Amino acid sequence: MTETTLAQVRPLFLCALIVATVGAVTLALMPHPPHVADVSDKWQHMFAFGTLTILSVLAFPATSLLRIGERMSFLGALIEVFQSIPSLHRDCDVMDWLADTLIIVAVLAVIVVARRVSARAPAAQPRRSALHRRA
């Protein structure tokens, strides 16, 4: 993606990040969240935080991946702290936060590798149309 294209789509990623964050936090703090298929709680956490991490990197491409990882992990810990409020009838589980942090680190590691691979790839040469080729 060129910088111009990225600047054009960045607001869309930011909106998607806001919607996904509000949705994830709302579901995490609902006293009786809706049943989501037969997927374990840990997988739901990992899906949510993997998605939030990808959207964060796309919405804030100039931000340090370490900072994004720290903020995402903090959000996971904060959710667990709020889930310990008795009136929410939820359980605070450190293992949920650990699952969140594990997927955040995994996603960021994939992004680091992808960035290194793309930085090493030779720049693509523009293709010339048949009209501009020399005989």
The 8 nearest C-alpha neighbors of each residue, nearest first, counted from 0:
[[1, 4, 5, 2, 3, 6, 8, 7],
 [0, 2, 4, 3, 5, 6, 7, 8],
 [1, 3, 5, 4, 6, 0, 7, 8],
 [4, 2, 6, 1, 5, 7, 0, 8],
 [5, 3, 7, 1, 6, 2, 0, 8],
 [4, 6, 2, 8, 7, 3, 9, 1],
 [7, 5, 3, 9, 4, 8, 2, 10],
 [6, 8, 4, 5, 9, 3, 10, 11],
 [7, 9, 5, 11, 10, 6, 4, 12],
 [8, 10, 12, 6, 11, 58, 7, 5],
 [11, 9, 13, 12, 8, 14, 7, 58],
 [12, 10, 14, 8, 9, 13, 15, 58],
 [13, 11, 58, 15, 9, 10, 14, 16],
 [12, 14, 58, 10, 16, 11, 15, 9],
 [15, 13, 11, 17, 16, 12, 10, 18],
 [14, 16, 12, 18, 13, 17, 19, 11],
 [17, 15, 13, 19, 14, 54, 18, 20],
 [16, 18, 14, 20, 15, 19, 21, 13],
 [17, 19, 15, 21, 20, 16, 22, 14],
 [20, 18, 22, 16, 17, 21, 15, 23],
 [21, 19, 23, 17, 22, 18, 16, 24],
 [20, 22, 18, 24, 19, 23, 25, 17],
 [23, 21, 19, 25, 20, 24, 18, 26],
 [24, 22, 20, 26, 25, 21, 19, 27],
 [23, 25, 27, 21, 26, 22, 20, 28],
 [26, 24, 22, 28, 27, 23, 21, 29],
 [25, 27, 23, 29, 24, 28, 32, 22],
 [28, 26, 24, 25, 29, 23, 78, 32],
 [27, 29, 25, 26, 24, 30, 82, 87],
 [30, 28, 32, 26, 31, 27, 25, 87],
 [29, 31, 87, 88, 32, 28, 89, 86],
 [32, 30, 29, 33, 88, 89, 87, 28],
 [33, 31, 29, 26, 30, 34, 27, 28],
 [34, 32, 35, 31, 26, 29, 36, 30],
 [33, 35, 36, 32, 37, 31, 38, 40],
 [36, 34, 33, 37, 38, 43, 32, 39],
 [37, 35, 38, 34, 39, 33, 43, 40],
 [38, 36, 35, 39, 34, 40, 43, 42],
 [37, 39, 36, 42, 40, 35, 43, 41],
 [40, 38, 42, 41, 43, 37, 36, 44],
 [39, 41, 43, 42, 44, 38, 95, 45],
 [40, 42, 44, 43, 39, 95, 45, 98],
 [43, 41, 45, 44, 39, 40, 46, 38],
 [42, 44, 40, 46, 41, 45, 47, 39],
 [45, 43, 41, 47, 42, 46, 99, 48],
 [44, 46, 42, 48, 43, 47, 99, 102],
 [45, 47, 43, 49, 44, 48, 42, 50],
 [48, 46, 44, 50, 45, 49, 43, 51],
 [49, 47, 51, 45, 50, 46, 99, 52],
 [50, 48, 52, 46, 51, 47, 45, 102],
 [49, 51, 53, 47, 48, 52, 46, 54],
 [52, 50, 48, 54, 49, 53, 55, 47],
 [51, 53, 55, 49, 50, 54, 48, 103],
 [54, 52, 50, 56, 55, 51, 57, 49],
 [53, 55, 57, 51, 16, 52, 56, 58],
 [56, 54, 52, 58, 53, 57, 59, 51],
 [55, 57, 59, 53, 60, 54, 58, 52],
 [56, 58, 54, 55, 60, 59, 12, 53],
 [57, 59, 13, 12, 55, 9, 56, 54],
 [58, 60, 56, 62, 57, 61, 55, 9],
 [61, 59, 56, 57, 62, 58, 55, 63],
 [62, 60, 59, 63, 56, 64, 58, 57],
 [63, 61, 59, 60, 64, 66, 67, 56],
 [62, 64, 66, 65, 67, 61, 60, 68],
 [65, 63, 67, 66, 68, 62, 107, 56],
 [64, 66, 68, 63, 67, 69, 107, 62],
 [67, 65, 69, 63, 64, 68, 70, 62],
 [66, 68, 64, 70, 69, 65, 71, 63],
 [69, 67, 65, 71, 66, 70, 64, 72],
 [68, 70, 66, 72, 67, 71, 73, 65],
 [71, 69, 73, 67, 72, 68, 66, 74],
 [70, 72, 74, 68, 73, 69, 67, 75],
 [71, 73, 75, 69, 100, 74, 70, 68],
 [72, 74, 70, 76, 75, 71, 77, 69],
 [75, 73, 77, 71, 72, 76, 78, 70],
 [74, 76, 72, 78, 73, 96, 77, 99],
 [75, 77, 73, 79, 78, 74, 96, 80],
 [78, 76, 74, 80, 79, 75, 73, 81],
 [79, 77, 81, 75, 80, 76, 82, 74],
 [78, 80, 91, 82, 76, 77, 81, 92],
 [81, 79, 77, 83, 82, 78, 76, 91],
 [82, 80, 78, 83, 79, 84, 77, 28],
 [81, 83, 79, 89, 91, 84, 80, 90],
 [82, 84, 91, 81, 80, 90, 85, 89],
 [85, 83, 82, 81, 86, 87, 88, 89],
 [86, 84, 87, 88, 83, 89, 82, 90],
 [85, 87, 88, 84, 30, 89, 83, 82],
 [86, 88, 30, 89, 85, 84, 82, 29],
 [89, 87, 30, 86, 85, 90, 84, 82],
 [90, 88, 82, 87, 30, 83, 91, 85],
 [91, 89, 82, 83, 92, 88, 79, 84],
 [90, 92, 83, 79, 82, 80, 93, 89],
 [93, 91, 94, 95, 90, 79, 96, 82],
 [92, 94, 96, 95, 97, 91, 79, 76],
 [93, 95, 97, 92, 96, 98, 41, 99],
 [96, 94, 98, 97, 93, 92, 41, 99],
 [95, 97, 99, 93, 94, 98, 75, 76],
 [96, 98, 94, 100, 95, 99, 101, 93],
 [99, 97, 101, 95, 96, 100, 94, 45],
 [100, 98, 96, 97, 45, 101, 102, 48],
 [99, 101, 103, 97, 72, 98, 102, 96],
 [100, 102, 98, 104, 103, 99, 97, 105],
 [101, 103, 105, 104, 99, 100, 45, 49],
 [104, 102, 100, 106, 101, 105, 49, 107],
 [103, 105, 107, 101, 102, 106, 108, 100],
 [106, 104, 102, 108, 103, 107, 101, 109],
 [107, 105, 109, 103, 108, 104, 102, 110],
 [106, 108, 110, 104, 109, 105, 103, 111],
 [109, 107, 111, 105, 110, 106, 104, 112],
 [110, 108, 112, 106, 107, 111, 113, 105],
 [109, 111, 107, 113, 108, 112, 114, 106],
 [112, 110, 108, 114, 109, 113, 107, 115],
 [111, 113, 115, 109, 110, 114, 116, 108],
 [114, 112, 110, 116, 115, 111, 109, 117],
 [113, 115, 117, 111, 112, 116, 118, 110],
 [116, 114, 118, 112, 113, 117, 111, 119],
 [115, 117, 113, 119, 118, 114, 112, 120],
 [116, 118, 120, 114, 119, 115, 113, 121],
 [119, 117, 115, 116, 120, 114, 121, 113],
 [120, 118, 116, 117, 115, 121, 114, 122],
 [121, 119, 117, 118, 116, 122, 123, 115],
 [122, 120, 123, 119, 118, 117, 124, 116],
 [123, 121, 124, 120, 119, 118, 125, 117],
 [122, 124, 121, 125, 120, 126, 117, 119],
 [123, 125, 126, 122, 121, 127, 120, 128],
 [126, 124, 123, 127, 122, 128, 131, 132],
 [127, 125, 124, 128, 123, 129, 132, 131],
 [128, 126, 131, 132, 125, 129, 130, 124],
 [127, 129, 130, 131, 126, 132, 125, 133],
 [128, 130, 132, 131, 127, 133, 126, 134],
 [131, 129, 128, 132, 127, 133, 134, 126],
 [132, 130, 128, 129, 127, 133, 134, 126],
 [133, 131, 129, 130, 127, 134, 128, 126],
 [134, 132, 131, 130, 129, 127, 128, 126],
 [133, 132, 131, 129, 130, 128, 127, 126]]
